[in-house]
Amino acid sequence: MQEREQEQQDRTDAHIARWSPLLPGRLDPDVEGAVTRMQKLVKHLRRFEEQFLAAHDLQKHEFETLHVLAGHGDAASPSAIAAELDIAPASVTGRLTGLERRGFVRRTPSPDDRRRVDVELTDSGRRTWLGAIDGMGREEQRLLGALDAGERRSLAGMLRRVMLEAERSAAKR
């Protein structure tokens, strides 16, 4: 079966076949194939996420905010949420107002500092976030289900090495 799968062609194979003669000696088909497939996979996952969230009446920025808040455990300050989302604090205020209206978060005065507000997920917010995570996770599992457990582990390790190289390059800038 693995041999049959290797004989199958995807759209990236046609892309490489089209460009290789035009860039002789400049296009490494393995590099081009890997990068193009990663780009297309990311596009697919983003499109799936957008459609899934829309079907569940959740906007991407709402999901992202719930996700960050869920990662903070019990509560987080708006400034901590803004820092993690890498957006202006005023933008977080608007997001939190919308999520609070929907019953997904609650803002309460901090017990430690009267000037500060803590934000926490409500039960409804946690259920909504978990539902989104589960739905998107099923698509990721479906796609990577084409690989066995060892192949998934190998792929994750190889991508880690590539990411470490990208992170080293970014740190030098």
N, CA, C and O of each residue as an XYZ file, in Angstrom:
692
protein
N       0.821     -1.191      0.000
C       0.000      0.000      0.000
C       0.866      1.256      0.000
O       0.546      2.223     -0.692
N       1.957      1.257      0.766
C       2.812      2.429      0.825
C       3.396      2.742     -0.552
O       3.500      3.912     -0.920
N       3.781      1.710     -1.326
C       4.297      1.938     -2.676
C       3.241      2.592     -3.555
O       3.551      3.502     -4.323
N       1.978      2.130     -3.448
C       0.895      2.703     -4.248
C       0.701      4.174     -3.899
O       0.482      4.998     -4.787
N       0.780      4.513     -2.600
C       0.616      5.906     -2.178
C       1.738      6.772     -2.718
O       1.510      7.927     -3.080
N       2.958      6.226     -2.778
C       4.082      6.998     -3.280
C       3.943      7.252     -4.775
O       4.467      8.251     -5.267
N       3.257      6.386     -5.512
C       3.060      6.572     -6.942
C       2.007      7.642     -7.226
O       2.015      8.231     -8.307
N       1.112      7.905     -6.290
C       0.076      8.900     -6.494
C       0.700     10.291     -6.567
O       1.691     10.584     -5.898
N       0.106     11.121     -7.381
C       0.595     12.485     -7.566
C      -0.399     13.463     -6.947
O      -1.610     13.248     -7.007
N       0.110     14.521     -6.361
C      -0.759     15.585     -5.877
C      -0.507     16.838     -6.722
O       0.302     16.809     -7.650
N      -1.183     17.911     -6.409
C      -1.048     19.137     -7.205
C       0.362     19.715     -7.133
O       0.820     20.367     -8.072
N       1.037     19.477     -6.034
C       2.398     19.994     -5.902
C       3.336     19.317     -6.900
O       4.269     19.949     -7.395
N       3.103     18.057     -7.195
C       3.922     17.378     -8.199
C       3.808     18.082     -9.549
O       4.805     18.246    -10.253
N       2.600     18.494     -9.908
C       2.402     19.221    -11.171
C       3.097     20.581    -11.119
O       3.671     21.022    -12.114
N       3.046     21.244     -9.969
C       3.723     22.529     -9.771
C       5.233     22.378     -9.997
O       5.848     23.181    -10.698
N       5.814     21.345     -9.399
C       7.253     21.100     -9.535
C       7.602     20.764    -10.989
O       8.602     21.247    -11.520
N       6.784     19.947    -11.617
C       7.031     19.578    -13.016
C       6.987     20.807    -13.929
O       7.742     20.895    -14.897
N       6.111     21.742    -13.617
C       5.987     22.957    -14.428
C       7.198     23.870    -14.246
O       7.694     24.438    -15.219
N       7.676     24.016    -13.008
C       8.734     24.977    -12.721
C      10.149     24.426    -12.882
O      11.070     25.198    -13.148
N      10.349     23.140    -12.731
C      11.710     22.572    -12.817
C      12.421     22.910    -14.124
O      13.583     23.313    -14.079
N      11.779     22.766    -15.294
C      12.479     23.100    -16.538
C      12.787     24.603    -16.664
O      13.731     24.994    -17.351
N      11.993     25.424    -16.005
C      12.188     26.875    -16.099
C      13.289     27.370    -15.160
O      13.826     28.462    -15.345
N      13.621     26.561    -14.155
C      14.641     26.939    -13.169
C      15.679     25.827    -13.009
O      15.895     25.342    -11.899
N      16.318     25.421    -14.100
C      17.264     24.302    -13.996
C      18.411     24.647    -13.038
O      19.008     25.721    -13.111
N      18.693     23.709    -12.149
C      19.765     23.895    -11.187
C      19.432     24.837    -10.052
O      20.240     24.997     -9.137
N      18.280     25.458    -10.080
C      17.883     26.414     -9.037
C      16.740     25.905     -8.176
O      16.508     26.420     -7.082
N      16.030     24.905     -8.655
C      14.864     24.426     -7.923
C      15.141     23.009     -7.433
O      15.262     22.076     -8.226
N      15.237     22.867     -6.139
C      15.388     21.539     -5.544
C      13.976     20.987     -5.375
O      13.210     21.522     -4.573
N      13.609     19.938     -6.100
C      12.228     19.443     -6.047
C      11.812     18.982     -4.652
O      10.636     19.072     -4.300
N      12.757     18.489     -3.856
C      12.395     18.056     -2.508
C      12.094     19.247     -1.611
O      11.131     19.224     -0.846
N      12.919     20.291     -1.703
C      12.677     21.495     -0.901
C      11.384     22.161     -1.362
O      10.531     22.510     -0.546
N      11.245     22.335     -2.674
C      10.035     22.974     -3.209
C       8.793     22.161     -2.856
O       7.758     22.728     -2.506
N       8.890     20.852     -2.944
C       7.751     20.003     -2.610
C       7.372     20.116     -1.145
O       6.192     20.234     -0.815
N       8.369     20.081     -0.260
C       8.079     20.175      1.173
C       7.469     21.530      1.532
O       6.455     21.592      2.226
N       8.087     22.611      1.059
C       7.609     23.954      1.402
C       6.220     24.196      0.823
O       5.339     24.708      1.514
N       6.024     23.833     -0.429
C       4.718     24.054     -1.061
C       3.636     23.237     -0.362
O       2.535     23.742     -0.138
N       3.926     21.995     -0.015
C       2.937     21.170      0.679
C       2.623     21.732      2.073
O       1.467     21.726      2.497
N       3.647     22.217      2.783
C       3.391     22.823      4.095
C       2.502     24.053      3.951
O       1.571     24.248      4.732
N       2.792     24.880      2.951
C       1.971     26.078      2.731
C       0.524     25.704      2.422
O      -0.407     26.307      2.954
N       0.344     24.719      1.569
C      -1.012     24.297      1.207
C      -1.734     23.659      2.390
O      -2.942     23.835      2.552
N      -1.006     22.930      3.203
C      -1.609     22.322      4.390
C      -2.058     23.396      5.378
O      -3.144     23.299      5.950
N      -1.232     24.409      5.578
C      -1.606     25.511      6.472
C      -2.843     26.224      5.927
O      -3.755     26.550      6.687
N      -2.880     26.466      4.622
C      -4.062     27.100      4.010
C      -5.309     26.254      4.248
O      -6.366     26.776      4.605
N      -5.176     24.950      4.047
C      -6.311     24.048      4.260
C      -6.798     24.143      5.707
O      -7.999     24.265      5.950
N      -5.883     24.089      6.655
C      -6.269     24.126      8.069
C      -6.892     25.468      8.443
O      -7.848     25.513      9.217
N      -6.360     26.555      7.900
C      -6.955     27.884      8.182
C      -8.369     27.973      7.623
O      -9.286     28.459      8.285
N      -8.530     27.493      6.387
C      -9.859     27.520      5.763
C     -10.842     26.662      6.556
O     -11.984     27.063      6.781
N     -10.390     25.472      6.982
C     -11.243     24.603      7.789
C     -11.617     25.296      9.090
O     -12.780     25.281      9.491
N     -10.636     25.903      9.750
C     -10.889     26.598     11.016
C     -11.916     27.711     10.838
O     -12.848     27.830     11.634
N     -11.751     28.521      9.801
C     -12.695     29.611      9.540
C     -14.106     29.076      9.339
O     -15.062     29.598      9.913
N     -14.234     28.026      8.518
C     -15.552     27.460      8.239
C     -16.145     26.811      9.485
O     -17.338     26.957      9.754
N     -15.328     26.102     10.237
C     -15.802     25.429     11.439
C     -16.274     26.456     12.465
O     -17.362     26.320     13.024
N     -15.465     27.478     12.712
C     -15.838     28.498     13.687
C     -17.107     29.230     13.248
O     -17.993     29.475     14.067
N     -17.201     29.579     11.967
C     -18.391     30.270     11.471
C     -19.636     29.406     11.646
O     -20.698     29.908     12.014
N     -19.503     28.103     11.381
C     -20.641     27.192     11.529
C     -21.076     27.074     12.993
O     -22.217     26.712     13.281
N     -20.164     27.379     13.905
C     -20.474     27.305     15.337
C     -20.611     28.690     15.966
O     -20.467     28.859     17.176
N     -20.897     29.687     15.101
C     -21.169     31.053     15.533
C     -20.066     31.623     16.424
O     -20.333     32.241     17.455
N     -18.837     31.401     16.005
C     -17.700     31.905     16.756
C     -16.720     32.545     15.770
O     -16.345     31.935     14.769
N     -16.322     33.755     16.061
C     -15.351     34.420     15.208
C     -13.943     34.034     15.639
O     -13.706     33.667     16.790
N     -13.010     34.126     14.685
C     -11.632     33.719     14.956
C     -11.048     34.483     16.142
O     -10.405     33.884     17.004
N     -11.260     35.789     16.196
C     -10.688     36.563     17.306
C     -11.330     36.170     18.643
O     -10.683     36.253     19.687
N     -12.590     35.747     18.615
C     -13.223     35.278     19.851
C     -12.581     33.968     20.307
O     -12.257     33.798     21.483
N     -12.404     33.056     19.368
C     -11.770     31.782     19.697
C     -10.361     32.014     20.238
O      -9.984     31.437     21.258
N      -9.580     32.859     19.556
C      -8.209     33.120     19.998
C      -8.177     33.657     21.425
O      -7.320     33.270     22.219
N      -9.102     34.540     21.746
C      -9.149     35.118     23.091
C      -9.550     34.057     24.110
O      -8.945     33.972     25.179
N     -10.553     33.251     23.801
C     -10.937     32.160     24.700
C      -9.778     31.191     24.900
O      -9.549     30.702     26.006
N      -9.048     30.916     23.819
C      -7.922     29.980     23.866
C      -6.821     30.492     24.800
O      -6.302     29.747     25.631
N      -6.480     31.752     24.654
C      -5.458     32.341     25.529
C      -5.923     32.312     26.975
O      -5.163     31.954     27.875
N      -7.148     32.682     27.187
C      -7.685     32.706     28.551
C      -7.718     31.307     29.159
O      -7.396     31.135     30.334
N      -8.100     30.315     28.374
C      -8.116     28.930     28.869
C      -6.717     28.484     29.272
O      -6.557     27.723     30.226
N      -5.715     28.949     28.559
C      -4.340     28.589     28.872
C      -3.822     29.219     30.152
O      -2.801     28.788     30.687
N      -4.510     30.224     30.641
C      -4.102     30.889     31.880
C      -4.715     30.239     33.115
O      -4.409     30.634     34.240
N      -5.568     29.256     32.914
C      -6.150     28.582     34.078
C      -7.324     29.339     34.650
O      -8.316     29.579     33.962
N      -7.212     29.713     35.900
C      -8.348     30.341     36.596
C      -8.694     31.730     36.079
O      -9.859     32.010     35.798
N      -7.702     32.600     35.949
C      -7.986     33.982     35.565
C      -6.730     34.630     35.002
O      -5.608     34.179     35.234
N      -6.958     35.700     34.255
C      -5.843     36.470     33.697
C      -6.250     37.935     33.646
O      -7.435     38.267     33.624
N      -5.269     38.781     33.629
C      -5.549     40.210     33.489
C      -5.696     40.542     32.009
O      -5.128     39.848     31.166
N      -6.443     41.582     31.681
C      -6.544     41.988     30.279
C      -5.167     42.286     29.662
O      -4.939     42.002     28.486
N      -4.262     42.850     30.449
C      -2.934     43.146     29.895
C      -2.159     41.864     29.576
O      -1.415     41.824     28.596
N      -2.322     40.828     30.382
C      -1.665     39.543     30.089
C      -2.247     38.926     28.816
O      -1.516     38.357     28.006
N      -3.551     39.043     28.648
C      -4.198     38.522     27.437
C      -3.705     39.298     26.221
O      -3.387     38.703     25.191
N      -3.641     40.626     26.335
C      -3.171     41.471     25.225
C      -1.740     41.111     24.849
O      -1.407     41.004     23.668
N      -0.899     40.926     25.859
C       0.508     40.597     25.582
C       0.614     39.267     24.838
O       1.380     39.148     23.882
N      -0.145     38.282     25.271
C      -0.060     36.968     24.620
C      -0.627     36.992     23.204
O      -0.122     36.299     22.320
N      -1.667     37.782     22.990
C      -2.254     37.905     21.651
C      -1.458     38.876     20.774
O      -1.674     38.951     19.564
N      -0.546     39.613     21.392
C       0.262     40.617     20.707
C      -0.616     41.667     20.037
O      -0.439     41.999     18.865
N      -1.586     42.188     20.830
C      -2.465     43.250     20.353
C      -2.537     44.343     21.409
O      -2.114     44.144     22.547
N      -3.067     45.478     21.035
C      -3.184     46.614     21.950
C      -4.187     46.294     23.058
O      -5.194     45.629     22.813
N      -3.914     46.767     24.277
C      -4.855     46.536     25.385
C      -6.276     47.006     25.075
O      -7.240     46.367     25.497
N      -6.420     48.115     24.342
C      -7.771     48.593     23.998
C      -8.509     47.573     23.135
O      -9.726     47.430     23.246
N      -7.786     46.872     22.286
C      -8.420     45.847     21.454
C      -8.932     44.696     22.308
O      -9.986     44.129     22.024
N      -8.188     44.350     23.354
C      -8.627     43.275     24.250
C      -9.894     43.692     24.974
O     -10.797     42.878     25.171
N      -9.965     44.946     25.367
C     -11.166     45.428     26.060
C     -12.399     45.211     25.194
O     -13.428     44.744     25.683
N     -12.302     45.544     23.916
C     -13.426     45.334     23.000
C     -13.777     43.869     22.851
O     -14.953     43.505     22.835
N     -12.757     43.022     22.742
C     -12.997     41.578     22.631
C     -13.691     41.058     23.885
O     -14.656     40.297     23.808
N     -13.189     41.476     25.029
C     -13.762     40.984     26.290
C     -15.201     41.446     26.463
O     -16.033     40.700     26.980
N     -15.502     42.657     26.040
C     -16.876     43.157     26.130
C     -17.809     42.265     25.309
O     -18.880     41.882     25.781
N     -17.403     41.938     24.088
C     -18.221     41.066     23.242
C     -18.376     39.672     23.837
O     -19.472     39.112     23.826
N     -17.288     39.109     24.357
C     -17.346     37.771     24.957
C     -18.164     37.770     26.243
O     -18.841     36.791     26.554
N     -18.100     38.853     26.976
C     -18.900     38.952     28.208
C     -20.386     39.030     27.871
O     -21.208     38.410     28.546
N     -20.736     39.782     26.838
C     -22.134     39.864     26.392
C     -22.667     38.494     25.995
O     -23.841     38.194     26.211
N     -21.807     37.668     25.417
C     -22.222     36.330     24.987
C     -22.210     35.332     26.136
O     -22.629     34.187     25.967
N     -21.738     35.754     27.298
C     -21.715     34.875     28.460
C     -20.520     33.925     28.490
O     -20.551     32.916     29.194
N     -19.462     34.239     27.728
C     -18.295     33.359     27.659
C     -17.223     33.709     28.688
O     -16.440     32.847     29.088
N     -17.185     34.966     29.114
C     -16.209     35.388     30.127
C     -16.913     36.270     31.159
O     -18.002     36.800     30.939
N     -16.230     36.395     32.293
C     -16.708     37.351     33.297
C     -15.493     38.118     33.795
O     -14.403     37.569     33.958
N     -15.718     39.411     34.032
C     -14.665     40.263     34.585
C     -15.034     40.569     36.031
O     -16.161     40.959     36.334
N     -14.079     40.389     36.896
C     -14.306     40.649     38.323
C     -13.134     41.456     38.874
O     -12.009     41.337     38.389
N     -13.404     42.279     39.889
C     -12.301     43.025     40.511
C     -11.288     42.049     41.104
O     -11.653     41.030     41.690
N     -10.029     42.378     40.940
C      -8.976     41.523     41.486
C      -8.996     41.591     43.008
O      -9.099     42.679     43.574
N      -8.901     40.449     43.675
C      -8.866     40.467     45.141
C      -7.547     41.055     45.674
O      -7.456     41.464     46.832
N      -6.533     41.083     44.801
C      -5.213     41.565     45.222
C      -4.986     43.050     44.959
O      -4.190     43.686     45.650
N      -5.678     43.606     43.966
C      -5.437     44.993     43.560
C      -6.736     45.585     43.041
O      -7.245     45.167     42.001
N      -7.276     46.565     43.771
C      -8.572     47.161     43.408
C      -8.565     47.796     42.028
O      -9.618     47.931     41.405
N      -7.391     48.187     41.541
C      -7.316     48.846     40.230
C      -7.350     47.844     39.088
O      -7.552     48.220     37.934
N      -7.158     46.595     39.400
C      -7.050     45.563     38.371
C      -8.334     44.750     38.257
O      -9.094     44.600     39.214
N      -8.544     44.238     37.062
C      -9.680     43.355     36.794
C      -9.127     41.996     36.398
O      -8.141     41.912     35.666
N      -9.749     40.951     36.872
C      -9.405     39.597     36.438
C     -10.476     39.119     35.467
O     -11.654     39.446     35.616
N     -10.063     38.352     34.484
C     -10.986     37.803     33.490
C     -10.927     36.296     33.611
O      -9.850     35.709     33.713
N     -12.104     35.670     33.599
C     -12.143     34.209     33.663
C     -13.187     33.683     32.695
O     -14.159     34.361     32.363
N     -12.959     32.461     32.255
C     -13.942     31.792     31.407
C     -15.136     31.380     32.252
O     -14.983     30.952     33.397
N     -16.318     31.511     31.683
C     -17.504     30.956     32.323
C     -17.601     29.487     31.895
O     -16.837     29.035     31.043
N     -18.523     28.760     32.478
C     -18.730     27.377     32.045
C     -19.096     27.328     30.560
O     -18.635     26.452     29.828
N     -19.924     28.274     30.126
C     -20.321     28.339     28.722
C     -19.115     28.635     27.832
O     -18.968     28.042     26.763
N     -18.267     29.538     28.266
C     -17.067     29.871     27.514
C     -16.126     28.681     27.404
O     -15.553     28.434     26.342
N     -15.967     27.947     28.491
C     -15.096     26.765     28.473
C     -15.667     25.695     27.543
O     -14.918     25.085     26.780
N     -16.988     25.457     27.594
C     -17.620     24.468     26.707
C     -17.454     24.875     25.237
O     -17.174     24.039     24.378
N     -17.632     26.163     24.966
C     -17.494     26.665     23.594
C     -16.069     26.471     23.104
O     -15.850     26.001     21.987
N     -15.095     26.834     23.939
C     -13.684     26.675     23.578
C     -13.352     25.198     23.357
O     -12.712     24.849     22.365
N     -13.785     24.331     24.275
C     -13.500     22.895     24.138
C     -14.146     22.314     22.877
O     -13.549     21.478     22.199
N     -15.355     22.754     22.570
C     -16.026     22.285     21.354
C     -15.250     22.667     20.107
O     -15.130     21.870     19.177
N     -14.724     23.884     20.087
C     -13.939     24.335     18.936
C     -12.631     23.546     18.841
O     -12.234     23.119     17.757
N     -11.976     23.359     19.968
C     -10.717     22.599     19.989
C     -10.962     21.169     19.486
O     -10.200     20.648     18.672
N     -12.021     20.556     19.976
C     -12.326     19.182     19.551
C     -12.594     19.099     18.056
O     -12.091     18.201     17.382
N     -13.383     20.032     17.534
C     -13.728     20.006     16.111
C     -12.518     20.210     15.216
O     -12.345     19.505     14.222
N     -11.692     21.166     15.567
C     -10.505     21.423     14.751
C      -9.486     20.292     14.920
O      -8.783     19.931     13.976
N      -9.420     19.748     16.118
C      -8.516     18.628     16.360
C      -8.882     17.395     15.548
O      -8.004     16.652     15.111
N     -10.176     17.176     15.346
C     -10.606     16.027     14.530
C     -10.082     16.141     13.097
O      -9.686     15.141     12.499
N     -10.080     17.356     12.548
C      -9.564     17.533     11.188
C      -8.058     17.302     11.159
O      -7.551     16.676     10.229
N      -7.344     17.792     12.149
C      -5.898     17.557     12.210
C      -5.610     16.058     12.323
O      -4.707     15.543     11.664
N      -6.379     15.367     13.160
C      -6.213     13.913     13.309
C      -6.534     13.192     11.997
O      -5.848     12.243     11.620
N      -7.575     13.648     11.313
C      -7.959     13.026     10.039
C      -6.822     13.135      9.031
O      -6.462     12.157      8.377
N      -6.262     14.333      8.913
C      -5.193     14.539      7.941
C      -3.947     13.735      8.301
O      -3.384     13.039      7.456
N      -3.526     13.834      9.540
C      -2.308     13.136      9.942
C      -2.549     11.657     10.180
O      -1.604     10.904     10.415
N      -3.803     11.232     10.122
C      -4.123      9.817     10.190
C      -3.620      9.058      8.966
O      -3.608      7.827      8.962
N      -3.202      9.786      7.927
C      -2.600      9.146      6.755
C      -1.233      8.558      7.113
O      -0.680      7.756      6.361
N      -0.695      8.962      8.262
C       0.601      8.466      8.736
C       0.388      7.580      9.954
O      -0.555      7.781     10.720
N       1.256      6.611     10.129
C       1.170      5.824     11.365
C       1.855      6.605     12.491
O       2.455      7.651     12.246
N       1.765      6.102     13.707
C       2.273      6.822     14.884
C       3.762      7.145     14.752
O       4.183      8.250     15.095
N       4.551      6.214     14.269
C       5.986      6.454     14.108
C       6.274      7.530     13.073
O       7.168      8.356     13.254
N       5.508      7.513     11.986
C       5.688      8.537     10.951
C       5.308      9.923     11.477
O       5.976     10.914     11.184
N       4.221      9.976     12.260
C       3.826     11.264     12.854
C       4.921     11.778     13.780
O       5.245     12.965     13.761
N       5.488     10.898     14.583
C       6.565     11.277     15.499
C       7.782     11.764     14.707
O       8.396     12.770     15.062
N       8.124     11.049     13.638
C       9.257     11.461     12.800
C       8.998     12.814     12.151
O       9.871     13.681     12.130
N       7.790     12.985     11.623
C       7.436     14.260     11.000
C       7.543     15.399     12.018
O       8.102     16.453     11.715
N       7.014     15.190     13.206
C       7.079     16.221     14.242
C       8.536     16.558     14.575
O       8.877     17.727     14.754
N       9.374     15.559     14.655
C      10.782     15.789     14.952
C      11.498     16.538     13.835
O      12.295     17.439     14.096
N      11.214     16.165     12.601
C      11.848     16.847     11.469
C      11.394     18.307     11.392
O      12.201     19.206     11.158
N      10.101     18.529     11.591
C       9.600     19.904     11.564
C      10.165     20.719     12.726
O      10.381     21.923     12.586
N      10.406     20.080     13.867
C      11.027     20.767     15.003
C      12.417     21.275     14.601
O      12.768     22.418     14.893
N      13.198     20.433     13.936
C      14.546     20.847     13.508
C      14.468     22.026     12.537
O      15.271     22.956     12.621
N      13.511     21.987     11.627
C      13.344     23.089     10.686
C      12.944     24.362     11.432
O      13.456     25.443     11.141
N      12.030     24.231     12.394
C      11.597     25.396     13.174
C      12.734     25.969     14.009
O      12.862     27.187     14.128
N      13.553     25.112     14.583
C      14.700     25.600     15.356
C      15.622     26.430     14.470
O      16.155     27.446     14.915
N      15.812     26.014     13.238
C      16.630     26.787     12.299
C      15.974     28.132     12.001
O      16.650     29.160     11.960
N      14.656     28.125     11.792
C      13.929     29.380     11.539
C      14.022     30.302     12.753
O      14.211     31.509     12.605
N      13.891     29.740     13.941
C      13.966     30.552     15.157
C      15.371     31.117     15.357
O      15.519     32.257     15.798
N      16.400     30.338     15.038
C      17.780     30.855     15.130
C      17.970     32.025     14.173
O      18.581     33.031     14.533
N      17.454     31.896     12.968
C      17.574     32.982     11.983
C      16.842     34.229     12.454
O      17.351     35.341     12.310
N      15.656     34.054     13.013
C      14.871     35.193     13.492
C      15.568     35.884     14.659
O      15.500     37.108     14.780
N      16.230     35.125     15.512
C      16.903     35.694     16.674
C      18.107     36.535     16.256
O      18.495     37.449     16.984
N      18.703     36.247     15.104
C      19.871     36.992     14.623
C      19.496     38.347     14.036
O      20.352     39.223     13.908
N      18.233     38.528     13.679
C      17.806     39.780     13.041
C      17.610     40.874     14.031
O      17.251     41.990     13.655
